[in-house]
Amino acid sequence: MKSWYTCTLLSALASTAMLGAQNARAHWVYVSNEKDDTISVIDTETNEVIKTIEVGERPRGVTLSKDFKYLFICASDSDTVQMMDLATDKIIHDLPSGEDPEQFALHPDNKHLYIANEDDAVATVVDIESRTVVAQIDVGVEPEGMAVSHNGQWAIVTSETTNMAHWIDTSTNKLVENTLVDQRPRDAEFTRDDKELWVSSEIGGTVSVIDVESKQIKQVINFEIQGMSADRIQPVGMELTANGKHAFIALGPSNHVAVVDRATFEPIEYILVGRRVWHTALTPEQDKLYTTNGVSGDVTVVDVKSLKAEKTIKVGRFPWGAAILPKDKIPN
């Protein structure tokens, strides 16, 4: 028979091991599956799906609140943005987003969502706390991409048919400027210092780098993959590294992610991933990139140091967006 001391010691060791395992847990990647109406959650330590959560119809854009307590989901065919409590995996609110929300961006104040409404040609601004619409701003036809600058001054909407990036002053929620880019602009991303805005153009096959102060294009980036026709190289989602070294550009039906040297604006590598790559997400350490591959229904893990694809993870049908919850914010 074990002594009281031995049992106590074993219990303490087990508790310590459990705490160590808990502290060692890796990040969680939330992936929206637009054909399954679900969110797949990937543990980045094992790179396996650990749970699947039912949400609204045709989930696309996803983003986390600044305090990492909530996940916002563009449920496009439900005409709402859903707010999910990460502690319970329950939808706690349907926000009044306007029709067919596709992408959105959260203001640094953690209170206002800027939402692109594709069918209405407007951008909707929602107060999260009161769950009310505070502004609707007319923009171009088929608004798609949305970005908010890190300093909170600008909200950007890209319109697929008008081929423009629209500049909204967030202090007034008024449209103040437009920048003409290539055909069918999809995604928009600010650099960390808010001096540049990057806009991907799907049909134009380019990325425009815009000087924020002048609102003028300073560089156009082109892509060329050996043995592939130009019409299959369609830039969509983008991620810019915090250190200013690289930009990762998802190239749609080319099934590749381009790696761009931000010092020269030249592509330096093309990484083969899954079929019809839509969007990408970087881990907080910026050491791994996760890509959502719509047609193949999977996620590719890319090692940022070696710029090599490491693993493919099967998720739901037509994965679209991705957001990464840091390990120290994972609910107990």
N, C-alpha and C positions, 0 to 999 in steps of 0.2 A: 504494500500500500504506500502511495506517495505521501510524504509528509506535507504538513501545511506550508512549510517554507518552500518546498519544491514546487508545489502547485502555484503558490504566489509568484515564484520566480518565473515559471513557465508562462503564467498569465501576463506578467510584465513584459517578457520577451516577445510574446505574441502581439501585445499591444504596440510595442515599439516597432515590430516588423510591419504591422498594419499601417502605422503612422508614417513609416519610411516609404512604404509603397504608395501611400496617398500623396506624400510630398513629391514622389518621383513621377506621378502621373503627368503625362504629356498634355498637349493642347487638344482641344476639340474643334473639329472643322464642321460647320453647319452647311450642308449642301442642299439647295432647292432642286427638286425633281418636278419639272413642269408638267409632265404627262401623268405622273402618279399622284399629284396633290400631296406630296410628302416632303419632309426634311430628313435627310440621312445625316447621322452624326458619326464622324470618324475620330477615333482616338489616334493621335499622331505617334504614340509610342509603338503601337502594334500595327498601325495603318490598316485597321479593320473597322467596319461599321459596327458600332456598339448598340445603336438603337435607331428606330425609324419613327417619325412623329407625323401624324396626319394633320394637315393644315387646309387652308382654303384652296379654291380652284386656280390652277395654273400659277403656282408660285415661281417668281423669277428673281427680282432683286432682293437681297438680304443684307442687313447691316445690324451691328450691335450698338446698344446704347453706350455712352461714354463711361458709365459706371459698370458696364458689363453685366447688368441685371436682366436686360431684356433683349430679345431678338425681334427686329422689325422685318416683316415679310410682305413683299408686293404680291398679293393674291389677285392677279390681273383679271381673271374671269369672274371673280367675286366682287370686283370694283371696290376693293378696300385694301388698306394696309393693316395687317394684323400685328398685334403686339403680344409676344409670347414671354411669359415669366420663365426664366431659365431654371429657377429652383424647382418648378413643378412640371415644366414642359406643357403648360396649359395656355391657350389663347385667352387673355384677360380682357382685351379690347379690340374692337374693329374701328379703326380710325377713318374719318371721312376724307378719303383720298382723292375723290373725283373718279371719272371713268378710266378703266384700263391702265392702272398704274404699272409701270414697267421697271423703272429705276428711280432711285431717290438718293438723297444725301442728308445726313444729320448735321445741323449747325453745331459748332463747338459749344454753344450754350446748353446743349443736351435737352433743349426744349422745343426746337422747331425742326420739322421735317420739310424738305423741299422735294416735291414729287413731280415727275414727268408723266403727264396724262396723254398717252399716244392718240387716242381717238378724239380728244377735245381740243387739241392744239393749245393747251394751257399748262402752266406750272401751278401746282397747288401748294400753299404753305399751311401746314397744320401745326397748331399748338398742342403738344403731346399731353401736357398737364390738364388742360381744359377739354381736350379732344374736340376742338373746334377749328374750322377753316378761318384763318386770319387774312388770307389773300389768295386771289386767283389772277395769274398774270398771263396775258395773251402772248404766245410765242409763235414760232414757225409751225409748219405742218409736220405732223408725226414726231413730236418731241420724244426723245429716247434717252440720251445720257443725261446725267446730273452730277454736279460736283459743287462742293462748297469749299472755299479757300480756308486754309488753316487759321488765318486771322479773323475769319468770319465776315469779311467785307463783301465777298462776291459769291453769288450762286450762278452756276453756268448750266444752261440747258442746250442740248444739241438737237436740232430738228433734221430728221432724215430726208425729208422731201425738199425743204427750203435750203438745205446744205449750209447751215449757219450754226455758230456758237453764239448764244444769246447771253448777254451780261446783265445780271440783275443785281442792283444795289440792295443789299439785305437790310440796310437801315431804313429804306423807304419801301422796299419790295416793288420797285419800279424797274422796267426794262430801260437801260440807258445806252446800250451799244450792241452792235452785231458784228461778228467777224465771219466772212465768207470762207468756207473750207471746201475740201473735195466732196464727192458724192457720197451720200448716206452716212453722215457722221453718227457714230454709235456711243463711244465712251469718252469721258473727259476726266483728266487727273491734273491736279496742281502739284508742282514740286514743293518740297517741305518749306522752302523759303518764300513760296508764293510769288516768285518772280516769273515763272513760266507756267503756261497751261498747255497740256498735251491733249490733242483731239484725234481719235482714230476715225478714218473714213473707210467704211466697209467696201463699197463699190469702187470708190476712187483708188483703193489699194495703197493708201498713204497714211502717215501720221503727220499732222501739222503741229509744230511747236510755236506757240504764240507768246510774245512778250506781253506780260500783264499790264505794264505801265502804258504802252502805246496801243494795245489791243491789236497789234499787227503780227502777221506770221513772220517769224525770223528764220525758220527752217522747215523744209518738207522732207520727210524720210520715206524712201522707197524701199521695196523689198523684192528680192529675187532668189528663188529656190531652184537649184539646178534640176532640169528635167520636168519642171512643173509649169503649166500654163498660168499666165498672169491673172486670169479671171478666177482662179481658185485661191489666190492669196488675198484674203479679206480681213484686214485688221479690225478687231472688235475690242475685247477687254484688255486693260493695261494695268500693270503694277510698276511703280517707280521705287527703287530702293532708297532707304533713308540716307545712305552714305553718298548718294549722288553718282554712283558708279554705273549702274545698269538700269535699263527699262526692259520689262518683259511684256511682249505684245502677242496676244493670242491671234492667230491668223486663220480662224474659222475652218473652212473646208480643205485647206491645205494640210490640216492635221499637224501643224507645227506651231511652236512658240518662238518668236524672234527675240534674240537678246541684242539690245542696242547699247553701244558705248555712248554714254551721255556726254562725254567730252568731245567726241567727234561727230555724234549723231549718225554713226554708221552701224549697220547690223554686223555683229561679229560672230554670231552663231545662230543656227536654226535647230531647235530640239524637237524631235519627233515625239508626239504624244498620242492621245486618242483621236477618234473621228469627230470632226466639227467642234473644235475647241472654242468655247465661248468666253469664259472668264478665268481669272487666276486670283490666288490669295497667297500672301507671304506670311510665314510664321513671325511672331514677335522678334525672334532672334535673326530673322531674315536669312536663315540657313536653308530653308525648304520652301518650295513653291508648289502649290496645289492647283491643278487645272481641271476645269469641268468640261467634259467631252460629251456633247449632246447626243450625237448619233450612236456612239458606242456605249453609252450609258455607264460611263465610268469616270474615275478621277485619276490623274497621273501625278505622281510625286516626283519632283525634280530637285536634285541636289544643286544648290546655288553655287557652291565652290567649284564643283567639277563641271557644272552646266550639263549634267547627264540625267536622263530619266531613270528612276530607280525602281518604281513599282507602279502597278495599276490596281485600283481598288474598284470593285463593282459596286454601284449604288443603284438608284432608281432609274426610271425611264426619262431621258432627256434632262440630265443635270444642267443647271443654268448658272446660278450664282453661288458664291461661297463667302463665308465669314469665319474668322478663327478666334475662338475664345481662349485667352491665355490660361495656362495651367493653374495659376494662383487665383483664378476667378471661377474655376469649376465648382458648381454647388456640391456640398457634401451629401 
